[in-house]
């Protein structure tokens, strides 16, 4: 019994040391990110637009792969593969998401939020490599959940520099070819839009309810837009109805003279959608198969010690 007690004490000391190392490593890491935020302002995401983001991502994944294969026993690998890292990074990420969701503070463009997501992706990739080569129950479920989360987060992090938003006022009189970006700069759109139809559903008291507009693109395609119902104009561009203007009463009902359209360009949205679908499939397998459970450990040393006692 004394032998078992000694081994348990040594194991707790080792666990405490690993936890302390992880806490120290990630505290310094996030402190450096906060220092960059203080001295340099928000993270320069526009610098990492395509093709820089692709090159950085491939180089980063190659470094992690070499780190896992060649430097598995290094301190950095131990920290990235530690369970304590999972707890620390997930807690920091969820806390940041809660602050972002329940306040007007914008965190997604800061150095420290970018650093947390980058560290979480590095941790996920290392765990995926280890889990793919190690014998384990329910391997498909493990890969779906972890790879799905990786794709969803990576699509958001590396795709944010390529995400663009423009707004334009589309009129009945003539087609428009220009829009304004989030910085107020005037840009020329790759297509023309013109308002050709307007419909409104009113409540019983006469107040307008749901708006619907019909636009015509330069190729003659009719585009029907509703509030919260985007139209996929191309594989990377979506149109949103942001509002209507110059509403007049024609005697047969309200008529809009123009509408505000938002164009959102997201080339990485399919990577995020694939990640979300993989997470849903992994959750379904978890519901069907149930938890993996832990096998009972029964070593020869423990049996021999119990016999001697």
N, C-alpha and C positions, 0 to 999 in steps of 0.2 A: 504493500500500500504506500509506503514511503517513496518507492521508485516512481510510482504513477504520479504522486504529488509533485515530485521534483520535475518530471517531464512536463507536467501541466504548468508549473511556474515558469519554466524556461520558454514554453510556447507563448505564454501571456507577455513575457518580457519582449520576445521577438515581435509579437503583434503590436505592442505599444511602440516599439522602435520604428516599425514600418509606418504606423500611423503618424508618428511625429515627423518622420522624413517627408511624407506626403504633404502634411500640413505646412511644413516649412517651405517646401518647394513651390507649392501653389500660392502661398502667401506672397513670396518674393515675386513670382510670375505676375500675379494680378497687381501687385504694387508697382512693378515696372510699367504695366499697361496704363495704370492710373497716372503715373508720372508722364508718360507720353501724351495722355489726354490733357494734362495740365499745361505742358509746354508747347504742344503742337496743335491743340484743338482736336476736332473730329478726325476720324480715320479717313485717309485720302482714298476712298474706294474707287473713284473715277480713274485713278492711275492704273488699277488692275482690271480694266475693261479688256474684252477680247482683242488680241489673243494672249495678253499677258496672264490673265487668270488661268487659262488652260496650261500654259508653260509652268506657272508656279504650282498648280495642283499636281501635275505629273512629277515634277521634281520633288515635291513634298511627299508624295506617296512612295516614290523610289527610296527616299531617305528613310522613311519608316520601315520599308521592307528590308533594307540592308541592316537597319538597327535591330530588327527582330531576328534576322537570320545570323548576323555576325556578332552582334553585341547584346545577346540575350541576357547576359549576367551583369550588364552595366547598370549604374544607378538610375539613369534616365529610363531604360527599359523597365526596370523594376517598378518605378513610379507610375509609368504609363499603363502597366498591366495590373496595378494594385486595385483591390476592391475599394480601398479608401479613396482612391482617385475617382471612382464612380460616384461615391456618395458626395464628395466635395464638389465636383463639377456639375452633377445633376442638381444639387441644392442651389448652387450659385446661378445656374441657368434658369431654373424654375422661379427663383426669387426675382431675377431680372425680368422675366416674362410677366410676373404678377405686377411688378411696378409699372411696366410698360402698358399693361392692360387696364389698370385701375387708376391711371394718372395721365396727365398731359405731357409728362417728361418723355423726350425722345431718346431712347437708349441704343437703338439698333445701329446708329452710325458712330458710336463711341469706340475708342480704342479698347477699353476693358471688356465691353460686350463682345466685340469681335475676337478678342483674345480668349474669352471663355468658350465661344463656339468653336474656334480653331483647336483649342486644347481638347474639347469634348470629341471632336472629329478624329483627332490623333489617337485618343484613347479608344474610340470605337474601332478604328481601323486595326490597331494592334490586337484588340480583343477578337475581332473577326478572323484575323490570320491565325491566332492561337486556337480558336474554336473550330476552324475548318480543318486543322490537321490533327487535332486531339480527338480520340474516341470519346463520344458522348451520346447520350440518348436524345432523341428528337432533334437531330442535327438540322433538318430542314426548317423546323420552327425557329431554332436559334438563328440561322442565317437570314431568314425572312425578317425577323424582328430587328436584328442588329444592322443588317445591310439596308433595310428600309428606312430606319432612322438615320443612317449615314447619308443616304441619297437625299432625303428630305432636307436635312440640315446643310449638306454640301451644296444642293441646288440653291438654297437661300443665301449662303455665304458667298460662293463664287459667282452666283448669278446676279447678285445685287448690283455690281458695276455695270452690267449690261441691261438692267431694267430702266426703262425710260417712260415718262408720263408727259403727255401733251394735252392741251385743251384748245378747242376751237369753237367758234360760233358758226353754225351751219344755217344758212338762210334760204328762204324761198326764192328770192330774186335771182341769185347766181351761185354757181359752185364755188367752194372755197378750197384753196390749196396750201394755206399757211396755218400754223398753230403756234402756241406759246408753251415753252417748257416750264418746269418748276422754278427755274431761276429767272423767268421773265424774258427769255431770249426768243426771238421770232425765228421759226424754222419752216422750211418748205416740206410739206408732206409728199410721200411718194405716190399719192393718189388724190383724186378730187371727190368731194362729197357735196351733195345738194339736198335740201329738205324738199320732199315732194308730197308728204301726207302727214296728217295729225289726227289723233283720236283720243278722246278723254271719256272715262267712265265716271259719272257723277253719283254722289250719294242721293238719298231720297230728299234731303233738304236742299239740294242744288249745289252743294260744295263739290269741287272737282276731286276725284279719287285717283285712279290709276291713269297715267299718261302713256301714250304710245305714239311714236313718230316713225315715219318711213323715209329713209334716205336712199339716194341713188348714187352709186359709185361711178367712176369714169368709164367702166366697162359695161354699164347698163344694169348691174346687179342691184336688186331691191333689197334694202337692209331694214329690218324691223327691229326697233329698239324699245325696250321697256325699262323701267326703273328696276335695278338689281337683276337684270337679265341681259348679260353682255352678248355681243355678237362676235363670233370668231371670223375676223376679216382675213387672216392668214395664219400660218403655223406659229407665228410669234406675236401677232398683233390682235388685240381685242378692243372692241368699241363699247363704251358705257354711256348711257344717257345720264348726264349730270344735272340737267335742268332745262327749263323752257323759258323763252323770253317773248315779249311783245304779243301777249295774248289779247285778242280782241273778240268781241261778240259779233258774229256774222248774221245773227238772226236765227240761225239753225244750230247754234251752239258755239262754244269757244273755239278760236282758231289761233294757232301759234305762228308768229311771223319768223321765229328762229328758235333754235335749241342749242344747248351747250353739250358738246360731245367730248368725252375724254378718251384718248387713245393710250392704251397701256401695252408696251412692248416687253415681253418676258420670254426670251429664248430658252431659259432653263426651266420653264414651268413643267415640262414633261418629265424631267428628272425628279422634280418634287412630287408630281402626281404618281410616278412609278413607286417612289418611296412610300407614299401614303397607302397605295394599294398593297404593297408588300407588308406594311405594318398591319393592315386589316386582315390579310391572309394569315399572318403569324398569330394575331389575336384569335382568329377562328380556330386555328390548330390548337392553341392553348386551351380554348374552351372544350374542344373535342377530346384531346388527349389527356388533359389534366396536368397537374404539376409533375415534374420529373421525379421529385423525391430524392432522398439521400440514402445510399446503401449503407448498411450497418458495417462498421469497422470492427474487425476481430483479428488482431495481430498475434503472432506466436509469442512475442515478448509479454504482452499483457496476460495471455493465458498462463504462461510459465510463472509470472509473478503471483497471480491469484492462487496457483497451486502451492507455491511456497508459503504463502500467507496462511 
